[in-house]
Amino acid sequence: MSTPSNTSQTLAFIGGGNMASAIIGGLIKQGTPANRILVVEPFEEARQRLQTQFGVRVLAVADATLAEAGLVIWAVKPQTFKEAAQQTRSFCAHALHLSVAAGIRSDSIANWLGTERVVRAMPNTPALVGLGQTGLFARAAVTAADKAWIEQVVATTGALLWVKDEPLLDAVTAISGSGPAYVFFFIEAMVEAGVKMGLTAEQATQLAIGTFEGASQLAKTANEPPSVLRERVTSKGGTTYAAITSMQNAHLGQLFETALKAAQIRAHELGDEFGA
């Protein structure tokens, strides 16, 4: 992999939770030295875990050490972003900033940090196993070299895509950001149904997870759209037809669309609530 020259600088993470850990793990696997990674994490237990698992440097609070950072990755909760930015901006206003905080718009981030070099990201939890999907939006001041660096970092967690208009990140949030929970919800329902039909929980779990895994891989590699793949296994009068017809009669597709719209609206509301 080609490496932008600025990756020799320190990468700083504000927050050391699951998403930060996923990115840190990916970076280290791809050769980033642990001593080039700095994490500001207020919770002692989390700091100890990061040191033990990755060997990275950790801070309990932001200090002048952050001046080393060429890229700062914001992995904080939306409601704590503003306060964290106020505590940090004097040390790293010169840096490129990548936010993975849901809902917080780049206008707010740029204002809080005093820089226009801001990229917003909407990742999802399969990043923890290197199979994430991340949507990205860059403000106008972000250069091509900045984007290349961001792509190199984010690619350690899975696939990525750029959107031209920032509001589209709310749609990304609804589809892929929250999406793993939808899959888990359906797996739960399939397992529960399987148990009621007489299977053991272990058998039903294997079948449900394996089916999602296999169908997803088939959809990814096939030349046909998902609608065609569905039609191919839905013989009229057969078992699949009975199940799909039941779902259609219950308007499951419309209900699911309504649910995703609710997630999109909530993503927008987070920006209103915590971005002032």
Secondary structure, DSSP 4 states (H G I P E B T S, - for coil): ----GGGGSEEEEE--SHHHHHHHHHHHHTT--GGGEEEE-S-HHHHHHHHHHH--EEESS--GGGGGEEEEEE---HHHHHHHHHHHHHHHTTSEEEE--SS--HHHHHHHHT-S-EEEEE--GGGGGT-EEEEEEE-TT--HHHHHHHHHHHGGGEEEEE-SSTTHHHHHIIIIISHHHHHHHHHHHHHHHHHHTT--HHHHHHHHHHHHHHHHHHHHH-SS-HHHHHHHT--TTSHHHHHHHHHHHTTHHHHHHHHHHHHHHHHHHHHHHH--
